[in-house]
Amino acid sequence: MDNNARIELLNVNMDKSWINIRNRLDPLYGKGADHFVKFASKDTPNATKILCPCTKCCNMRFLKKVDVAEHIVLYTLDFPWRIIIDFKFYSSTSRG
């Protein structure tokens, strides 16, 4: 599957409107972050950690899924994620 197909598939499967909510304490933002993590890890459901796309981690650290959702709320998404969100490359089968 090429990048355009992935982006098109993403647009069909995920509501990204939560990304534009300025108040990260808004419950809709938190639900969006949770949905992001579920969507990001759906191809590797047994993975315990995924790369964190927050501005603090910048896709350089693998964290537990619950911690990724928390980081997204606390630190928001790193800027490139706001433009093109392609989660399938950012999951791992790491354990722990």
Beta strands, then each sheet from edge to edge (+ up, - down):
strand 1: 49-51
strand 2: 62-64
sheet 1: 1+ 2-
end
